[in-house]
Amino acid sequence: MSEREVNRFEVIAQIARGELTNLSVGNLLDLSARQISRLVKRYKQEGASGLRHRMQMDD
């Protein structure tokens, strides 16, 4: 994981634990609260690996 991904993981984990809000983290990461919600959901389902950058594959 890149340093950026590790930082993202740390703050998303804090949201999942109820320590931070989507809005505050959205401002910190320059993402919308909606996008943060998606990341938290993916984190809860897949763990840290769910937050790694996903590349689109061409068929």
GUVOZA-884341 format. One record per atom (N, C-alpha, C, O): residue number from 0; residue in three letters; x, y, z. Coordinates in pm, whole numbers. Atoms other than C-alpha are relative to their C-alpha. Layout:
R pos code   east  north     up
R NUM  ALA      X      Y      Z
...
END
This chain:
R pos code   east  north     up
R   0  MET     84   -117      0
R   0  MET      0      0      0
R   0  MET     89    124      0
R   0  MET    194    127     64
R   1  SER    -74   -124      2
R   1  SER    119    350    -74
R   1  SER    -24     76    130
R   1  SER   -115     43    207
R   2  GLU     17    -82   -121
R   2  GLU    158    610    202
R   2  GLU   -138     65      2
R   2  GLU   -201     75    107
R   3  ARG    132    -61     10
R   3  ARG   -158    780     78
R   3  ARG   -110    -99     39
R   3  ARG   -203    -63    111
R   4  GLU     98    104    -32
R   4  GLU   -354    454    102
R   4  GLU      2    -34    149
R   4  GLU   -103    -59    208
R   5  VAL    -11     27   -143
R   5  VAL   -223    392    455
R   5  VAL    -67    111     79
R   5  VAL   -140     83    175
R   6  ASN     65   -113    -67
R   6  ASN   -331    741    563
R   6  ASN   -151     -8    -14
R   6  ASN   -224     15     82
R   7  ARG    144     13     25
R   7  ARG   -671    688    405
R   7  ARG    -59   -111     87
R   7  ARG   -166    -94    146
R   8  PHE     45    111    -84
R   8  PHE   -706    355    585
R   8  PHE    -16     44    145
R   8  PHE   -115     12    210
R   9  GLU      3    -43   -140
R   9  GLU   -626    515    921
R   9  GLU   -121     87     30
R   9  GLU   -188     66    131
R  10  VAL    113    -88    -29
R  10  VAL   -890    788    893
R  10  VAL   -133    -70    -24
R  10  VAL   -230    -42     48
R  11  ILE    124     75     23
R  11  ILE  -1156    554    749
R  11  ILE    -26    -92    119
R  11  ILE   -141   -109    160
R  12  ALA     15     84   -118
R  12  ALA  -1092    319   1042
R  12  ALA    -51     82    118
R  12  ALA   -130     33    198
R  13  GLN     48    -88   -107
R  13  GLN  -1146    613   1278
R  13  GLN   -148     32    -16
R  13  GLN   -220     42     83
R  14  ILE    144    -22     23
R  14  ILE  -1484    682   1116
R  14  ILE    -77   -124     43
R  14  ILE   -180   -114    111
R  15  ALA     68    125    -33
R  15  ALA  -1579    315   1152
R  15  ALA    -11    -19    152
R  15  ALA   -107    -79    201
R  16  ARG      3     10   -146
R  16  ARG  -1496    338   1524
R  16  ARG    -80    114     64
R  16  ARG    -99    116    186
R  17  GLY     82   -111    -51
R  17  GLY  -1705    656   1558
R  17  GLY     81    116     55
R  17  GLY     26    202    124
R  18  GLU    -87   -106    -51
R  18  GLU  -1409    882   1634
R  18  GLU     -4    126    -86
R  18  GLU     20    236    -35
R  19  LEU      6   -113     92
R  19  LEU  -1449   1108   1328
R  19  LEU   -130     -7    -80
R  19  LEU   -196   -111    -83
R  20  THR    120     -3     84
R  20  THR  -1735   1214   1100
R  20  THR     38     -4   -148
R  20  THR    150     29   -185
R  21  ASN    -23      3    145
R  21  ASN  -1770   1166    725
R  21  ASN     36    138    -52
R  21  ASN    125    152   -137
R  22  LEU    -23   -136     48
R  22  LEU  -1779   1542    675
R  22  LEU    140     48     35
R  22  LEU    207    107    -50
R  23  SER   -133    -47    -39
R  23  SER  -1461   1613    871
R  23  SER    109    -71    -80
R  23  SER    206     -9   -122
R  24  VAL    -99     75     78
R  24  VAL  -1270   1337    692
R  24  VAL     -8     39   -148
R  24  VAL     94     45   -216
R  25  GLY     14    -45    138
R  25  GLY  -1413   1446    358
R  25  GLY     78    127    -25
R  25  GLY    144    140   -128
R  26  ASN    -77   -124     13
R  26  ASN  -1264   1789    414
R  26  ASN    149    -29      6
R  26  ASN    228     32    -67
R  27  LEU   -140     35    -16
R  27  LEU   -935   1635    523
R  27  LEU     57    -64   -126
R  27  LEU    167    -31   -170
R  28  LEU    -47     73    118
R  28  LEU   -908   1405    219
R  28  LEU    -43     64   -132
R  28  LEU    -11     13   -240
R  29  ASP     53    -68    118
R  29  ASP  -1077   1647    -22
R  29  ASP    -92    -91    -82
R  29  ASP    -82    -99   -204
R  30  LEU    101     86     61
R  30  LEU  -1360   1400    -92
R  30  LEU   -136     39     55
R  30  LEU   -145    102    161
R  31  SER    135    -30    -49
R  31  SER  -1736   1432    -58
R  31  SER    -37    -96    113
R  31  SER     20   -204    125
R  32  ALA     48     86   -108
R  32  ALA  -1917   1292    245
R  32  ALA    -57   -129    -58
R  32  ALA    -44   -235      3
R  33  ARG     56    119     66
R  33  ARG  -2091   1052      4
R  33  ARG    111    -98    -36
R  33  ARG     96   -219    -15
R  34  GLN   -111     88     36
R  34  GLN  -1759    916   -122
R  34  GLN     61    -62    125
R  34  GLN     99   -179    124
R  35  ILE    -51     54   -126
R  35  ILE  -1639    877    236
R  35  ILE    -91   -113     47
R  35  ILE    -42   -215     95
R  36  SER     95    105    -39
R  36  SER  -1957    676    309
R  36  SER     27   -128    -78
R  36  SER     23   -237    -21
R  37  ARG    -30    118     82
R  37  ARG  -1872    444     21
R  37  ARG    128    -68     47
R  37  ARG    135   -191     53
R  38  LEU   -126     56    -47
R  38  LEU  -1517    399    148
R  38  LEU    -17    -72    133
R  38  LEU     40   -179    154
R  39  VAL     25     63   -130
R  39  VAL  -1639    322    502
R  39  VAL    -73   -133    -21
R  39  VAL    -40   -233     43
R  40  LYS     75    123     28
R  40  LYS  -1885     66    365
R  40  LYS     95   -107    -55
R  40  LYS     90   -222    -11
R  41  ARG    -95     95     59
R  41  ARG  -1610    -98    156
R  41  ARG     99    -49    106
R  41  ARG    135   -166    107
R  42  TYR    -91     38   -107
R  42  TYR  -1376    -95    458
R  42  TYR    -65   -103     93
R  42  TYR     -2   -200    132
R  43  LYS     70     92    -89
R  43  LYS  -1637   -267    674
R  43  LYS    -19   -138    -65
R  43  LYS    -17   -240      4
R  44  GLN     22    126     71
R  44  GLN  -1697   -533    407
R  44  GLN    130    -74    -31
R  44  GLN    136   -196    -18
R  45  GLU   -120     62     53
R  45  GLU  -1343   -595    282
R  45  GLU    127     26     80
R  45  GLU    232    -33     51
R  46  GLY   -119    -34    -77
R  46  GLY  -1104   -449    539
R  46  GLY     90     95    -77
R  46  GLY     47    161   -171
R  47  ALA    -96    -94     59
R  47  ALA   -793   -255    444
R  47  ALA     18    -24   -149
R  47  ALA     38     72   -225
R  48  SER    -20     29    142
R  48  SER   -761   -431    109
R  48  SER   -109     62    -87
R  48  SER    -88     87   -205
R  49  GLY    108    -65     74
R  49  GLY  -1094   -278      6
R  49  GLY     25    145    -31
R  49  GLY    -43    205   -114
R  50  LEU    -31   -140     21
R  50  LEU   -939     67     21
R  50  LEU    115     23    -97
R  50  LEU    145    136   -134
R  51  ARG   -108    -14     97
R  51  ARG   -652     -5   -215
R  51  ARG    -52     51   -132
R  51  ARG   -168     29   -167
R  52  HIS     37    -52    131
R  52  HIS   -656    167   -551
R  52  HIS    -45   -115    -89
R  52  HIS     20   -219    -98
R  53  ARG     52    102     89
R  53  ARG   -867    -28   -797
R  53  ARG     20     45   -144
R  53  ARG    -27    151   -185
R  54  MET    -23    -32    141
R  54  MET   -756    -34  -1158
R  54  MET   -107    -68    -84
R  54  MET   -145   -182    -57
R  55  GLN     96     61     90
R  55  GLN  -1005    -93  -1433
R  55  GLN     77    -85   -100
R  55  GLN    183    -47   -150
R  56  MET    -62     92     94
R  56  MET   -922   -385  -1654
R  56  MET    -77      7   -132
R  56  MET   -200      0   -135
R  57  ASP     63      2    132
R  57  ASP   -988   -369  -2027
R  57  ASP    -24   -144    -41
R  57  ASP     60   -231    -19
R  58  ASP     32    137     46
R  58  ASP  -1159   -675  -2174
R  58  ASP     68    -31   -130
R  58  ASP     53   -141   -183
END
